[in-house]
Amino acid sequence: MNNEREKLEKALTVRSEQGLHARVATLVVQAMQKFSCDVTVVKDGVEVNARSVLGLLLLAATEGTKIVVRAQGPDSTKAIEEFSRLIEHEDNTQN
């Protein structure tokens, strides 16, 4: 089965009014730890590891910013779904 090498990507829009700030970046990093695939995020040609809070903050992704999440590995689909849920839903930034 070619599932081991499955490579997916999805374009997303940051929905949070605060953008991809430290709290959201931390939630993303924690969520990505449970997946075995490689996950990266791309903005304006800059690609960072989705398991790096500093990398995600480096993107300086404000509300409305277009980013691309890429995943390669056996659980790529689930990783992208989880990443999308965290980035595109404003309610995840509240507390």
MOPAC internal coordinates of N, CA, C and O (Angstrom, degrees):
PM7 1SCF
backbone

  N    0.0000 0     0.00 0     0.00 0    0    0    0
  C    1.4487 1     0.00 0     0.00 0    1    0    0
  C    1.5281 1   109.69 1     0.00 0    2    1    0
  O    1.2310 1   120.08 1   -40.87 1    3    2    1
  N    1.2986 1   117.45 1   139.13 1    3    2    1
  C    1.4567 1   123.04 1  -177.32 1    5    3    2
  C    1.5307 1   112.80 1   -85.32 1    6    5    3
  O    1.2310 1   119.88 1  -170.08 1    7    6    5
  N    1.3094 1   117.82 1     9.92 1    7    6    5
  C    1.4600 1   123.46 1  -176.60 1    9    7    6
  C    1.5284 1   112.92 1   -61.75 1   10    9    7
  O    1.2310 1   120.22 1   148.93 1   11   10    9
  N    1.3272 1   117.19 1   -31.07 1   11   10    9
  C    1.4675 1   121.77 1   179.77 1   13   11   10
  C    1.5232 1   111.67 1   -59.03 1   14   13   11
  O    1.2310 1   120.32 1   143.39 1   15   14   13
  N    1.3171 1   117.00 1   -36.61 1   15   14   13
  C    1.4576 1   121.79 1  -174.98 1   17   15   14
  C    1.5238 1   112.27 1  -102.50 1   18   17   15
  O    1.2310 1   120.64 1  -171.88 1   19   18   17
  N    1.3289 1   116.38 1     8.12 1   19   18   17
  C    1.4569 1   119.94 1  -178.48 1   21   19   18
  C    1.5278 1   110.55 1   -54.26 1   22   21   19
  O    1.2310 1   120.93 1   -52.95 1   23   22   21
  N    1.3370 1   115.82 1   127.05 1   23   22   21
  C    1.4546 1   120.94 1  -179.54 1   25   23   22
  C    1.5257 1   107.91 1  -123.63 1   26   25   23
  O    1.2310 1   121.18 1   -57.98 1   27   26   25
  N    1.3123 1   115.34 1   122.02 1   27   26   25
  C    1.4549 1   121.14 1  -178.18 1   29   27   26
  C    1.5138 1   110.24 1  -126.34 1   30   29   27
  O    1.2310 1   121.02 1   -22.11 1   31   30   29
  N    1.3157 1   115.66 1   157.89 1   31   30   29
  C    1.4503 1   119.63 1   171.58 1   33   31   30
  C    1.5151 1   109.21 1  -148.98 1   34   33   31
  O    1.2310 1   121.56 1   -26.51 1   35   34   33
  N    1.3265 1   114.63 1   153.49 1   35   34   33
  C    1.4517 1   120.34 1  -177.96 1   37   35   34
  C    1.5236 1   109.09 1  -145.85 1   38   37   35
  O    1.2310 1   120.93 1   -47.04 1   39   38   37
  N    1.3292 1   115.82 1   132.96 1   39   38   37
  C    1.4624 1   121.00 1   175.77 1   41   39   38
  C    1.5254 1   108.57 1   -83.16 1   42   41   39
  O    1.2310 1   120.66 1   -44.24 1   43   42   41
  N    1.3245 1   116.34 1   135.76 1   43   42   41
  C    1.4615 1   122.48 1  -178.32 1   45   43   42
  C    1.5178 1   109.96 1  -133.06 1   46   45   43
  O    1.2310 1   121.50 1   -17.58 1   47   46   45
  N    1.3284 1   114.74 1   162.42 1   47   46   45
  C    1.4570 1   121.80 1   173.35 1   49   47   46
  C    1.5179 1   108.03 1  -121.13 1   50   49   47
  O    1.2310 1   120.51 1   -50.25 1   51   50   49
  N    1.3247 1   116.63 1   129.75 1   51   50   49
  C    1.4628 1   121.11 1   177.62 1   53   51   50
  C    1.5281 1   107.83 1   -70.29 1   54   53   51
  O    1.2310 1   120.39 1   -56.15 1   55   54   53
  N    1.3354 1   116.86 1   123.85 1   55   54   53
  C    1.4650 1   121.39 1  -175.12 1   57   55   54
  C    1.5266 1   114.44 1   -99.61 1   58   57   55
  O    1.2310 1   119.79 1   156.37 1   59   58   57
  N    1.3031 1   118.01 1   -23.63 1   59   58   57
  C    1.4537 1   121.50 1  -176.23 1   61   59   58
  C    1.5328 1   111.07 1   -64.35 1   62   61   59
  O    1.2310 1   120.44 1   -42.63 1   63   62   61
  N    1.3352 1   116.76 1   137.37 1   63   62   61
  C    1.4622 1   121.07 1   176.82 1   65   63   62
  C    1.5202 1   111.37 1   -59.34 1   66   65   63
  O    1.2310 1   120.23 1   149.14 1   67   66   65
  N    1.3345 1   117.17 1   -30.86 1   67   66   65
  C    1.4635 1   121.34 1   179.36 1   69   67   66
  C    1.5226 1   112.39 1   -86.75 1   70   69   67
  O    1.2310 1   120.00 1   177.96 1   71   70   69
  N    1.3140 1   117.61 1    -2.04 1   71   70   69
  C    1.4530 1   121.30 1  -178.36 1   73   71   70
  C    1.5222 1   111.15 1    74.08 1   74   73   71
  O    1.2310 1   120.98 1    21.08 1   75   74   73
  N    1.2973 1   115.73 1  -158.92 1   75   74   73
  C    1.4659 1   121.47 1   179.59 1   77   75   74
  C    1.5278 1   107.58 1   -85.92 1   78   77   75
  O    1.2310 1   121.01 1  -104.25 1   79   78   77
  N    1.3272 1   115.67 1    75.75 1   79   78   77
  C    1.4567 1   121.52 1  -176.62 1   81   79   78
  C    1.5231 1   110.77 1   -88.62 1   82   81   79
  O    1.2310 1   120.38 1     1.28 1   83   82   81
  N    1.3271 1   116.89 1  -178.72 1   83   82   81
  C    1.4671 1   122.33 1  -171.15 1   85   83   82
  C    1.5292 1   113.36 1   -58.28 1   86   85   83
  O    1.2310 1   120.10 1   139.02 1   87   86   85
  N    1.3338 1   117.42 1   -40.98 1   87   86   85
  C    1.4670 1   119.07 1  -177.96 1   89   87   86
  C    1.5298 1   111.08 1   -65.44 1   90   89   87
  O    1.2310 1   120.71 1   134.15 1   91   90   89
  N    1.3218 1   116.24 1   -45.85 1   91   90   89
  C    1.4670 1   119.94 1   179.10 1   93   91   90
  C    1.5262 1   110.30 1   -65.97 1   94   93   91
  O    1.2310 1   120.20 1   137.89 1   95   94   93
  N    1.3199 1   117.22 1   -42.11 1   95   94   93
  C    1.4681 1   120.64 1   178.90 1   97   95   94
  C    1.5299 1   110.36 1   -59.17 1   98   97   95
  O    1.2310 1   120.77 1   138.96 1   99   98   97
  N    1.3219 1   116.14 1   -41.04 1   99   98   97
  C    1.4714 1   120.27 1   178.43 1  101   99   98
  C    1.5224 1   111.09 1   -64.76 1  102  101   99
  O    1.2310 1   120.17 1   137.55 1  103  102  101
  N    1.3305 1   117.27 1   -42.45 1  103  102  101
  C    1.4690 1   120.70 1   177.24 1  105  103  102
  C    1.5278 1   111.14 1   -61.25 1  106  105  103
  O    1.2310 1   120.65 1   138.49 1  107  106  105
  N    1.3277 1   116.35 1   -41.51 1  107  106  105
  C    1.4691 1   121.12 1   179.16 1  109  107  106
  C    1.5253 1   110.37 1   -62.29 1  110  109  107
  O    1.2310 1   120.78 1   131.00 1  111  110  109
  N    1.3375 1   116.12 1   -49.00 1  111  110  109
  C    1.4696 1   120.57 1  -178.97 1  113  111  110
  C    1.5229 1   110.43 1   -59.44 1  114  113  111
  O    1.2310 1   120.03 1   134.70 1  115  114  113
  N    1.3244 1   117.56 1   -45.30 1  115  114  113
  C    1.4674 1   121.31 1   178.86 1  117  115  114
  C    1.5222 1   110.95 1   -61.41 1  118  117  115
  O    1.2310 1   120.32 1   137.44 1  119  118  117
  N    1.3218 1   117.00 1   -42.56 1  119  118  117
  C    1.4721 1   120.56 1  -179.47 1  121  119  118
  C    1.5261 1   111.39 1   -66.52 1  122  121  119
  O    1.2310 1   120.08 1   141.10 1  123  122  121
  N    1.3348 1   117.44 1   -38.90 1  123  122  121
  C    1.4665 1   120.63 1  -176.98 1  125  123  122
  C    1.5363 1   112.18 1   -70.56 1  126  125  123
  O    1.2310 1   119.86 1   160.34 1  127  126  125
  N    1.3320 1   117.88 1   -19.66 1  127  126  125
  C    1.4653 1   121.34 1  -179.88 1  129  127  126
  C    1.5292 1   112.04 1   -62.26 1  130  129  127
  O    1.2310 1   119.86 1   153.69 1  131  130  129
  N    1.3241 1   117.88 1   -26.31 1  131  130  129
  C    1.4673 1   119.80 1  -176.96 1  133  131  130
  C    1.5289 1   113.64 1   -83.57 1  134  133  131
  O    1.2310 1   120.37 1   177.62 1  135  134  133
  N    1.3254 1   116.91 1    -2.38 1  135  134  133
  C    1.4664 1   120.76 1   179.65 1  137  135  134
  C    1.5236 1   110.36 1  -106.58 1  138  137  135
  O    1.2310 1   120.86 1   -34.70 1  139  138  137
  N    1.3306 1   115.96 1   145.30 1  139  138  137
  C    1.4634 1   119.44 1  -179.22 1  141  139  138
  C    1.5241 1   112.91 1   -91.23 1  142  141  139
  O    1.2310 1   120.14 1   166.81 1  143  142  141
  N    1.3133 1   117.34 1   -13.19 1  143  142  141
  C    1.4649 1   119.93 1  -179.35 1  145  143  142
  C    1.5349 1   110.78 1   -74.61 1  146  145  143
  O    1.2310 1   121.11 1   -16.59 1  147  146  145
  N    1.3258 1   115.49 1   163.41 1  147  146  145
  C    1.4628 1   121.67 1   173.50 1  149  147  146
  C    1.5153 1   107.54 1   -84.38 1  150  149  147
  O    1.2310 1   120.14 1   -47.75 1  151  150  149
  N    1.3404 1   117.33 1   132.25 1  151  150  149
  C    1.4586 1   121.67 1  -179.53 1  153  151  150
  C    1.5234 1   108.66 1  -128.01 1  154  153  151
  O    1.2310 1   120.90 1   -52.80 1  155  154  153
  N    1.3309 1   115.88 1   127.20 1  155  154  153
  C    1.4592 1   121.06 1   177.22 1  157  155  154
  C    1.5276 1   109.02 1  -128.89 1  158  157  155
  O    1.2310 1   121.61 1   -19.27 1  159  158  157
  N    1.3312 1   114.52 1   160.73 1  159  158  157
  C    1.4598 1   121.38 1   178.77 1  161  159  158
  C    1.5241 1   107.57 1  -126.78 1  162  161  159
  O    1.2310 1   120.67 1   -42.91 1  163  162  161
  N    1.3347 1   116.33 1   137.09 1  163  162  161
  C    1.4564 1   121.78 1  -177.67 1  165  163  162
  C    1.5285 1   109.68 1  -122.55 1  166  165  163
  O    1.2310 1   121.39 1   -47.45 1  167  166  165
  N    1.3336 1   114.95 1   132.55 1  167  166  165
  C    1.4717 1   121.50 1   172.85 1  169  167  166
  C    1.5161 1   107.55 1  -140.76 1  170  169  167
  O    1.2310 1   120.62 1   -55.32 1  171  170  169
  N    1.3131 1   116.42 1   124.68 1  171  170  169
  C    1.4720 1   121.63 1   177.73 1  173  171  170
  C    1.5217 1   112.71 1    50.98 1  174  173  171
  O    1.2310 1   120.16 1  -138.80 1  175  174  173
  N    1.3217 1   117.30 1    41.20 1  175  174  173
  C    1.4543 1   121.82 1   177.11 1  177  175  174
  C    1.5152 1   115.41 1    83.03 1  178  177  175
  O    1.2310 1   120.00 1   175.18 1  179  178  177
  N    1.3399 1   117.61 1    -4.82 1  179  178  177
  C    1.4646 1   121.62 1   178.30 1  181  179  178
  C    1.5273 1   107.76 1   -96.37 1  182  181  179
  O    1.2310 1   120.59 1   -55.31 1  183  182  181
  N    1.3311 1   116.48 1   124.69 1  183  182  181
  C    1.4612 1   121.95 1  -178.78 1  185  183  182
  C    1.5269 1   109.64 1  -113.92 1  186  185  183
  O    1.2310 1   121.10 1   -51.13 1  187  186  185
  N    1.3480 1   115.50 1   128.87 1  187  186  185
  C    1.4640 1   120.47 1  -179.28 1  189  187  186
  C    1.5242 1   109.78 1  -129.32 1  190  189  187
  O    1.2310 1   121.42 1   -21.36 1  191  190  189
  N    1.3105 1   114.90 1   158.64 1  191  190  189
  C    1.4565 1   122.02 1   176.78 1  193  191  190
  C    1.5285 1   108.97 1   -73.92 1  194  193  191
  O    1.2310 1   120.28 1   -49.42 1  195  194  193
  N    1.3339 1   117.06 1   130.58 1  195  194  193
  C    1.4662 1   121.51 1  -179.31 1  197  195  194
  C    1.5253 1   112.15 1   -72.82 1  198  197  195
  O    1.2310 1   119.93 1   176.64 1  199  198  197
  N    1.3282 1   117.73 1    -3.36 1  199  198  197
  C    1.4660 1   121.67 1   176.52 1  201  199  198
  C    1.5318 1   111.82 1  -100.71 1  202  201  199
  O    1.2310 1   120.89 1  -165.13 1  203  202  201
  N    1.3310 1   115.91 1    14.87 1  203  202  201
  C    1.4619 1   121.52 1  -179.21 1  205  203  202
  C    1.5267 1   110.02 1  -121.25 1  206  205  203
  O    1.2310 1   120.64 1   -68.38 1  207  206  205
  N    1.3289 1   116.38 1   111.62 1  207  206  205
  C    1.4639 1   120.44 1   178.10 1  209  207  206
  C    1.5271 1   109.43 1   -58.70 1  210  209  207
  O    1.2310 1   120.39 1   133.40 1  211  210  209
  N    1.3258 1   116.86 1   -46.60 1  211  210  209
  C    1.4638 1   120.12 1  -179.36 1  213  211  210
  C    1.5254 1   111.95 1   -62.32 1  214  213  211
  O    1.2310 1   120.94 1   140.76 1  215  214  213
  N    1.3265 1   115.81 1   -39.24 1  215  214  213
  C    1.4603 1   119.47 1   177.76 1  217  215  214
  C    1.5185 1   111.47 1   -61.91 1  218  217  215
  O    1.2310 1   120.83 1   134.98 1  219  218  217
  N    1.3370 1   116.02 1   -45.02 1  219  218  217
  C    1.4623 1   120.01 1  -179.92 1  221  219  218
  C    1.5282 1   110.93 1   -64.46 1  222  221  219
  O    1.2310 1   120.29 1   139.16 1  223  222  221
  N    1.3277 1   117.04 1   -40.84 1  223  222  221
  C    1.4595 1   120.36 1   178.66 1  225  223  222
  C    1.5278 1   111.70 1   -66.53 1  226  225  223
  O    1.2310 1   120.73 1   147.13 1  227  226  225
  N    1.3371 1   116.22 1   -32.87 1  227  226  225
  C    1.4666 1   121.60 1   178.35 1  229  227  226
  C    1.5322 1   111.67 1   -58.17 1  230  229  227
  O    1.2310 1   120.53 1   150.59 1  231  230  229
  N    1.3252 1   116.60 1   -29.41 1  231  230  229
  C    1.4639 1   120.30 1  -179.42 1  233  231  230
  C    1.5278 1   112.11 1   -66.29 1  234  233  231
  O    1.2310 1   120.08 1   157.32 1  235  234  233
  N    1.3210 1   117.44 1   -22.68 1  235  234  233
  C    1.4719 1   122.42 1  -179.22 1  237  235  234
  C    1.5264 1   110.71 1    49.21 1  238  237  235
  O    1.2310 1   120.94 1  -129.56 1  239  238  237
  N    1.3238 1   115.81 1    50.44 1  239  238  237
  C    1.4586 1   122.08 1  -177.49 1  241  239  238
  C    1.5244 1   110.17 1   -84.77 1  242  241  239
  O    1.2310 1   120.92 1   -72.61 1  243  242  241
  N    1.3250 1   115.84 1   107.39 1  243  242  241
  C    1.4563 1   121.66 1   179.85 1  245  243  242
  C    1.5269 1   110.13 1   -89.49 1  246  245  243
  O    1.2310 1   120.79 1    -5.84 1  247  246  245
  N    1.3310 1   116.09 1   174.16 1  247  246  245
  C    1.4585 1   120.57 1   179.14 1  249  247  246
  C    1.5263 1   109.96 1   -55.22 1  250  249  247
  O    1.2310 1   121.14 1   -47.29 1  251  250  249
  N    1.3308 1   115.43 1   132.71 1  251  250  249
  C    1.4572 1   120.92 1  -179.92 1  253  251  250
  C    1.5133 1   114.66 1    89.59 1  254  253  251
  O    1.2310 1   120.02 1   172.55 1  255  254  253
  N    1.3284 1   117.57 1    -7.45 1  255  254  253
  C    1.4633 1   121.96 1   179.94 1  257  255  254
  C    1.5245 1   110.33 1   -66.49 1  258  257  255
  O    1.2310 1   121.22 1   -43.02 1  259  258  257
  N    1.3220 1   115.26 1   136.98 1  259  258  257
  C    1.4698 1   121.69 1   175.77 1  261  259  258
  C    1.5275 1   108.21 1   -91.43 1  262  261  259
  O    1.2310 1   121.04 1   -51.68 1  263  262  261
  N    1.3254 1   115.61 1   128.32 1  263  262  261
  C    1.4621 1   121.28 1   176.89 1  265  263  262
  C    1.5284 1   107.90 1  -131.37 1  266  265  263
  O    1.2310 1   120.97 1   -14.16 1  267  266  265
  N    1.3214 1   115.76 1   165.84 1  267  266  265
  C    1.4594 1   121.74 1   175.39 1  269  267  266
  C    1.5173 1   107.60 1  -126.00 1  270  269  267
  O    1.2310 1   120.90 1   -51.43 1  271  270  269
  N    1.3315 1   115.88 1   128.57 1  271  270  269
  C    1.4602 1   120.05 1   175.02 1  273  271  270
  C    1.5257 1   106.77 1  -103.00 1  274  273  271
  O    1.2310 1   121.14 1   -45.17 1  275  274  273
  N    1.3288 1   115.43 1   134.83 1  275  274  273
  C    1.4697 1   121.87 1   179.89 1  277  275  274
  C    1.5191 1   108.63 1  -123.06 1  278  277  275
  O    1.2310 1   121.17 1   -40.91 1  279  278  277
  N    1.3147 1   115.36 1   139.09 1  279  278  277
  C    1.4611 1   119.83 1   178.00 1  281  279  278
  C    1.5183 1   109.26 1  -138.52 1  282  281  279
  O    1.2310 1   121.11 1   -38.66 1  283  282  281
  N    1.3253 1   115.49 1   141.34 1  283  282  281
  C    1.4539 1   121.22 1   177.89 1  285  283  282
  C    1.5184 1   108.65 1  -138.01 1  286  285  283
  O    1.2310 1   121.07 1   -56.95 1  287  286  285
  N    1.3185 1   115.56 1   123.05 1  287  286  285
  C    1.4482 1   120.57 1  -179.44 1  289  287  286
  C    1.5142 1   111.32 1   143.82 1  290  289  287
  O    1.2310 1   120.62 1     2.70 1  291  290  289
  N    1.3150 1   116.42 1  -177.30 1  291  290  289
  C    1.4606 1   121.51 1  -171.55 1  293  291  290
  C    1.5249 1   115.56 1   -66.36 1  294  293  291
  O    1.2310 1   119.28 1   154.03 1  295  294  293
  N    1.3160 1   118.98 1   -25.97 1  295  294  293
  C    1.4687 1   119.87 1  -178.09 1  297  295  294
  C    1.5372 1   111.29 1  -118.52 1  298  297  295
  O    1.2310 1   121.28 1  -145.67 1  299  298  297
  N    1.3222 1   115.15 1    34.33 1  299  298  297
  C    1.4615 1   121.47 1  -177.69 1  301  299  298
  C    1.5207 1   113.11 1   -57.31 1  302  301  299
  O    1.2310 1   120.37 1   135.05 1  303  302  301
  N    1.3189 1   116.90 1   -44.95 1  303  302  301
  C    1.4616 1   120.73 1  -177.44 1  305  303  302
  C    1.5169 1   111.15 1   -60.19 1  306  305  303
  O    1.2310 1   120.39 1   133.65 1  307  306  305
  N    1.3148 1   116.86 1   -46.35 1  307  306  305
  C    1.4647 1   120.58 1  -179.03 1  309  307  306
  C    1.5276 1   111.34 1   -67.20 1  310  309  307
  O    1.2310 1   120.39 1   142.30 1  311  310  309
  N    1.3189 1   116.86 1   -37.70 1  311  310  309
  C    1.4665 1   120.35 1   179.21 1  313  311  310
  C    1.5285 1   110.78 1   -64.00 1  314  313  311
  O    1.2310 1   120.53 1   136.51 1  315  314  313
  N    1.3176 1   116.60 1   -43.49 1  315  314  313
  C    1.4627 1   120.48 1   179.41 1  317  315  314
  C    1.5285 1   110.85 1   -66.60 1  318  317  315
  O    1.2310 1   120.39 1   140.85 1  319  318  317
  N    1.3231 1   116.86 1   -39.15 1  319  318  317
  C    1.4668 1   120.10 1   177.15 1  321  319  318
  C    1.5269 1   110.90 1   -60.65 1  322  321  319
  O    1.2310 1   120.33 1   135.32 1  323  322  321
  N    1.3202 1   116.97 1   -44.68 1  323  322  321
  C    1.4629 1   121.19 1  -179.56 1  325  323  322
  C    1.5311 1   110.81 1   -67.07 1  326  325  323
  O    1.2310 1   120.32 1   136.21 1  327  326  325
  N    1.3078 1   117.00 1   -43.79 1  327  326  325
  C    1.4581 1   121.02 1   178.00 1  329  327  326
  C    1.5239 1   109.99 1   -59.19 1  330  329  327
  O    1.2310 1   120.69 1   134.04 1  331  330  329
  N    1.3198 1   116.28 1   -45.96 1  331  330  329
  C    1.4706 1   121.56 1   179.71 1  333  331  330
  C    1.5153 1   111.31 1   -59.38 1  334  333  331
  O    1.2310 1   120.67 1   136.61 1  335  334  333
  N    1.3105 1   116.32 1   -43.39 1  335  334  333
  C    1.4712 1   120.97 1  -179.68 1  337  335  334
  C    1.5270 1   110.34 1   -59.31 1  338  337  335
  O    1.2310 1   120.48 1   137.76 1  339  338  337
  N    1.3080 1   116.69 1   -42.24 1  339  338  337
  C    1.4636 1   120.83 1  -177.89 1  341  339  338
  C    1.5311 1   112.97 1   -72.70 1  342  341  339
  O    1.2310 1   120.08 1   145.00 1  343  342  341
  N    1.3037 1   117.45 1   -35.00 1  343  342  341
  C    1.4594 1   121.76 1  -175.23 1  345  343  342
  C    1.5245 1   113.03 1   -85.57 1  346  345  343
  O    1.2310 1   120.55 1   143.02 1  347  346  345
  N    1.3163 1   116.56 1   -36.98 1  347  346  345
  C    1.4601 1   118.93 1  -171.99 1  349  347  346
  C    1.5190 1   114.71 1   -95.25 1  350  349  347
  O    1.2310 1   119.54 1   178.04 1  351  350  349
  N    1.3252 1   118.48 1    -1.96 1  351  350  349
  C    1.4502 1   119.87 1  -179.10 1  353  351  350
  C    1.5261 1   110.53 1  -113.46 1  354  353  351
  O    1.2310 1   121.40 1   -65.15 1  355  354  353
  N    1.3096 1   114.93 1   114.85 1  355  354  353
  C    1.4592 1   121.18 1  -175.51 1  357  355  354
  C    1.5160 1   113.41 1   -59.23 1  358  357  355
  O    1.2310 1   119.72 1   148.24 1  359  358  357
  N    1.3432 1   118.13 1   -31.76 1  359  358  357
  C    1.4541 1   120.89 1  -174.84 1  361  359  358
  C    1.5287 1   113.64 1   -66.22 1  362  361  359
  O    1.2310 1   119.65 1   164.91 1  363  362  361
  N    1.3182 1   118.28 1   -15.09 1  363  362  361
  C    1.4603 1   121.31 1   178.99 1  365  363  362
  C    1.5233 1   112.90 1   -76.49 1  366  365  363
  O    1.2310 1   120.33 1   172.18 1  367  366  365
  N    1.3135 1   116.97 1    -7.82 1  367  366  365
  C    1.4613 1   119.58 1  -178.08 1  369  367  366
  C    1.5190 1   111.84 1   -99.89 1  370  369  367
  O    1.2310 1   120.50 1   176.52 1  371  370  369
  N    1.2990 1   116.65 1    -3.48 1  371  370  369
  C    1.4652 1   120.54 1  -177.91 1  373  371  370
  C    1.5219 1   110.51 1   -86.15 1  374  373  371
  O    1.2310 1   120.94 1   -23.35 1  375  374  373
  N    1.3225 1   115.80 1   156.65 1  375  374  373
  C    1.4677 1   123.46 1   173.16 1  377  375  374
  C    1.4845 1   110.36 1   160.98 1  378  377  375
  O    1.2310 1   120.10 1   180.00 1  379  378  377

